[in-house]
Amino acid sequence: MMEVTTGNPNDDGPNYSSGPSEGVMKMIAHKLLQTKTVADVLPGFFQVILTSGKMTGMAFVGAYLAFLGIWFPIYLFSRLVGEMGIYALTAGTIFMVGRSIIRLLAFPGSTNRVSSEIEKEFSKYSVRMINASSISIMDLAQAIASAGNTQSGSQSYAAYEIPAMWKRAKSYRDRVLAVYLEVLQYIYSSDEPSSPTMSNTTKYGNNKLSGDIGDLSGLTLEARADGKRLLEHLSRVISDMDRLEEQAGSMLEQSSGKTQMPSSSVRMIANSLVVVANDLKDFAESLGPSASGEGDASSPNEGDEANLSVDAVRRRFEEQNTSVMDSITSGAASILSMLDPPPHTSIFGFDVQRGCMLARYKGAKQMWVKRPSGGMIDVVHVPATTHCQPSQKNPQAVMYCNPNAGLIEVATGMSLAGGNVMQEEEGVVNDNCWTDFYTGAGYDVYLFNYAGFGRSFGSGYFGVGRLGGEEAYVEGTYGRIKRIIHGTFFGFQPTPATLRTDGLALGTHLISECGVESLVIHGESIGGVAASGTARHLSQTPFTKDKLSLLICDRTFCNLEAVAQRLVGGWSAFAVRGLAPFWSTDVAGDFLAADCRKVVANDSADAIIADPSSLKAGIAWWRELCRGKETTKGVGWIMDAPVQYRMADWENVAVNHSRYVRSAFTRATAPVWPSDKHISLEEAFHFAACTKRLGKIASIEKKRQSMINLVEHGTTECVVPIFLIWKGLACCDGLCGAALGMTVKGGFDCTVSWLCSLLTFGGQTVVEGMEHRQQLSFGESNATKLGKVLTSDFDCRPPGFEKQESDSVVHPKPIPEVLDDIKKIIEDNAGDETLGLVEEELSFIVGTLEYIVARLSSPSVVEQSCKNRHLGLGEGMIGAFMNLHCGHNNPFSAGERSRLRDILLQASGQK
């Protein structure tokens, strides 16, 4: 028998000396025992199941019973409807879910999530403003109470400091506390609103509320009770401030010209004011969202939630003693809250927010407009600054169509600042808000929510009206099931067609019932669907045609499918068409068919609506490449380049030299003006292929030459001819969008879109350059005065641009300058081998750029562009073009607002 050595009995490690085979087995077993398994990294609940046979058995039994609970009702249902019924039900479920997702993405403003976020932010803002008001009032009251007090240990304020403190506290009283007081009094009052008087402002200078602001039906009972208690606190604070102003007005305003000391009665009022203001502050803090369980952006744990790892999430569960079942319950509750939104738990909901907005504008009021197919549209009318009195009627109005996440409650911002109720010396000019911009320009503004957004509603399926806003909120399972079934199967759901219907209903109402003689329709983002559809119908109706003065489509798209393709993927357009076959989002078709003055405002760097899917690009595609087609359906969609160009790119050969695919485009010469009035689709894609080929070869040569220069000269500067040509060509100005180099990176169809937009709208930019060169005002410009086009008219760079440029900042170069540089480089490097590789491409690019310059400089194009730029009417008019640089959701810059003012004056006949 072999002797076995046991080793040191005090050694806790493994002993492998009992034989080779046994030692190896022990070593393997030890390693396996040290290796972590799936069970080791699972949450504690699953570890208990896997490490206990009894718990494992119970888990299997529970899972089996759950499976039976799900399967058995489906089995019974399948026996009733049959196999084909199950297939139909499954397909219908997939269709409905997909359609709901599309609607959620297209109309987020109609969802509870957006509304809840807005109300939450307004609650936070309101609490902050009331707290700031209370603190300012307490500071004033303490200053008055201690003014002139020289007792040791007490803080004394100089009397001359009190007027400045009073001015600040009074502003808080009038513009914050009084607004909330008047809004709550209006909402809680059961009396009918009084008829308008000559004075449309309240005692504190705010607008007298008018219309249906709301009845707090969307709030919990606790929130409504909080509102009444807040009303009491506000009343006490404002009452004491009014008493203080009445008894110590001369001291507070220093109207006597000398410093005054408060009397004993004034000090008593000040002491009382300290108490009630502090009570208001304490109560307001209890109304914050965090107090109602909605979370607070200032909570210490919120900042890192977005970056939590799996381990961090598990630790968070353990720290909060949250079980897996609790997590599942929480997830289910979040889904239910989307299907069945609970009442808002703060008094600062949409009703109060709506009232605060109305309080900021003199003469503003709420009104309802009936939808022709059933339902009502919630509308807010804000008069122009010069027509604020009820007796004054303004014939000029703007109908503003919200973007997809926009609501009238936030159309003027969430702040209490702005509006026109303040005195000029203390008012805030807020041109960044469309309401303030248009009212300052002399236009009444009508803001409205589409049906399905906010309080606006329509008739649902089978004529069922809205549920919830007109009925009391029913707690419990029955009420929840009723609301979910109604909202899912019977309730009203917004569509592009309903947006057009709502816009047309309001536009017709303004002209026929409100006396509007000159209507401007401004649609932003998806609001372009409502705006263009409304303008198309109004401009083709005899009664309303002459009263539609201007259509503005602001940063909108040619159709929704084109946007989806570039945000999600090429397949998404077909998904939208399949899941929403009756949706029509053809903004380009409606815009072109509208027989009125019109404006296309576009930012080529828009992060939401890609430039090739914009309205500008859609119009350009149709005008340049789809001539003769009656429909604009499908314009702006992603288009694959012809296969010969893709194969040539893959083979890395000249664009017409693929060995596998014969070129379908045999014409190797560029278009020539004036024999070619338009470019063809084949020419556009050939240009795109040539620019991509040139950029690809230039990049390769740059890398090669930079490596050589780095080794030989210690610098990475590249001066090879082809790179210099591409460097200039990449900066070529598109006159109405990005430089050429950026579009080449986007793909063939992006370059085609760039070329079409340049040929369609670039002439207006050239005309603008001619006006600036001759120092003509917007109203003085016309085709006969402009004369001949100079090469400098293509230059959009600002004066002194050379000082602003660097290696990383380069302004787009005008096309004539790019052409001259390319020709000079080719002439100076006639024998360059690399240029010989792209000789055909360079020839076509140079020829196309020469065609562009000749076409945009021709008298006929200049005349047409001038008419479009100055809102001409007639056949072939595509509207004025505004080249924006403000992004998708940002306000216009000062220069862009100035340009829009000129357009408004032109449309109204004043310029």
Buried (B, 14 or more C-beta within 10 A) or exposed (E): EEEEEEEEEEEEEEBBEBEEEEBEEBEEEEEEEEEEEEEEEBBEBBBEBBEEEEBEEEBEEEEEEEEEEEEEEEEEEEEEEEEEEBEEBEEEEEEEEBBEEBBEBBBBBBBBEBBBEBBBBBBBBBBEBBBBBBBBBBBBBBBBBBBEEEEEEEEEBEBEEBBEBBEBBBBBBBBBBBBBBBBBBBBEEEEEBEEBEEEBBBEBBBBBBBBBBBEBBBBBEEBBEBBEEBBEBBBBBBEBBBBBBEBBEEBBBBEEEEBBEBEEEBBBBBBBBBBBBBBBBEBBBEBBBBBBEBEBEEEEEEEEEEEEEEEEEBEEBEEEEEEEEEBEEEEEEEEEEEEBBBBBBBBBBBBBBBBBBBBBBBBBBBBBBEBEBBBBBBBBBBBBBEBBBBEEEBBBBBBBBBBBBBBBBBBBBBBBEBBBBBEEEEEEEBBBBBBBBBBBBBBBBBBBBBBBBBBBBBBBEEEBBBBBEEEEBEEEEEBBEBBBEBBEEBBBBBBBBBBBBBBBBBBBBBBEEBEBEBBBBBBBBBBBBBBBBBBBBBBBBEEBEEBBBBBBBBBBBBBBBBBBBBBEEEEBBEBBEEBBEEBBBBBBBBBBBBBBBBBBBBBBBBEBBBBBBBBBBBBBBBBBBBEEEEEBBBBBBBBEBBBBBBBBBEEEBBBBEBEEBEBEBEEEEBBEBEEEEBBBBBBBBBBBBBBBBBBBBBEBBBEEBBEEBEEEEEEEEBEBBBBBBBBBBBBBBBBBBBBBBBBBEBBBBBBBBBBBBBBBBBBBBBBBBBBEBEEBEBEEBEBEEBEEBBBEBBBBBEEEEEEEEEEEEBBBBBBBBBBEBBBEBBEEBEEBEBBEBBEBBBBBBBBBBBBBBBBBBBEEBBBBBBBBBBBBEEEEBBBBBBBBEBEBBEBBEEEBBEBBBBBBBBBBEEB
